């Protein structure tokens, strides 16, 4: 008989244990493959999220740059007459007329009143 060795109970136990060991090994391999696939999907999703965030950041940066560029152009347009007016102040040995003219423009730009009042006493002295 060809399978005479299977007639002993100890042989069956060995065969059953071998089959259980193979099934356990196969299950462990499949579970590891599932985990690896899940990790790969998570990595791909994280990489895609980074790419999407970079695209959003680039769009926002472009908008902010355009906004700041327009503000710079507005300031440059407003500052050009001031530069020209200060440029044509009479030349003196001191800087009095140019500083007064520039300070006046700064006061006007900041919404200040008339000419500077000069040094003031401390608030406790008033």
Secondary structure in CASP SS format (residue, H / E / C, confidence):
PFRMAT SS
TARGET T0000
AUTHOR 0000-0000-0000
METHOD secondary structure of the structure
MODEL  1
X C 1.00
X C 1.00
X C 1.00
X H 1.00
X H 1.00
X H 1.00
X H 1.00
X C 1.00
X H 1.00
X H 1.00
X H 1.00
X H 1.00
X H 1.00
X H 1.00
X H 1.00
X H 1.00
X H 1.00
X H 1.00
X H 1.00
X H 1.00
X H 1.00
X H 1.00
X H 1.00
X H 1.00
X H 1.00
X H 1.00
X H 1.00
X H 1.00
X H 1.00
X H 1.00
X H 1.00
X H 1.00
X H 1.00
X H 1.00
X H 1.00
X H 1.00
X H 1.00
X H 1.00
X H 1.00
X H 1.00
X H 1.00
X H 1.00
X H 1.00
X H 1.00
X H 1.00
X H 1.00
X H 1.00
X H 1.00
X H 1.00
X H 1.00
X H 1.00
X H 1.00
X H 1.00
X H 1.00
X H 1.00
X H 1.00
X H 1.00
X H 1.00
X H 1.00
X H 1.00
X H 1.00
X H 1.00
X H 1.00
X H 1.00
X H 1.00
X H 1.00
X H 1.00
X H 1.00
X H 1.00
X H 1.00
X H 1.00
X H 1.00
X H 1.00
X H 1.00
X H 1.00
X H 1.00
X H 1.00
X H 1.00
X H 1.00
X H 1.00
X H 1.00
X H 1.00
X H 1.00
X H 1.00
X H 1.00
X H 1.00
X H 1.00
X C 1.00
X C 1.00
X C 1.00
X C 1.00
X C 1.00
X C 1.00
X C 1.00
X C 1.00
X H 1.00
X H 1.00
X H 1.00
X H 1.00
X H 1.00
X H 1.00
X H 1.00
X H 1.00
X H 1.00
X H 1.00
X H 1.00
X H 1.00
X H 1.00
X H 1.00
X C 1.00
X C 1.00
X C 1.00
X C 1.00
X C 1.00
X C 1.00
X C 1.00
X C 1.00
X C 1.00
X C 1.00
X C 1.00
X C 1.00
X C 1.00
X H 1.00
X H 1.00
X H 1.00
X C 1.00
END
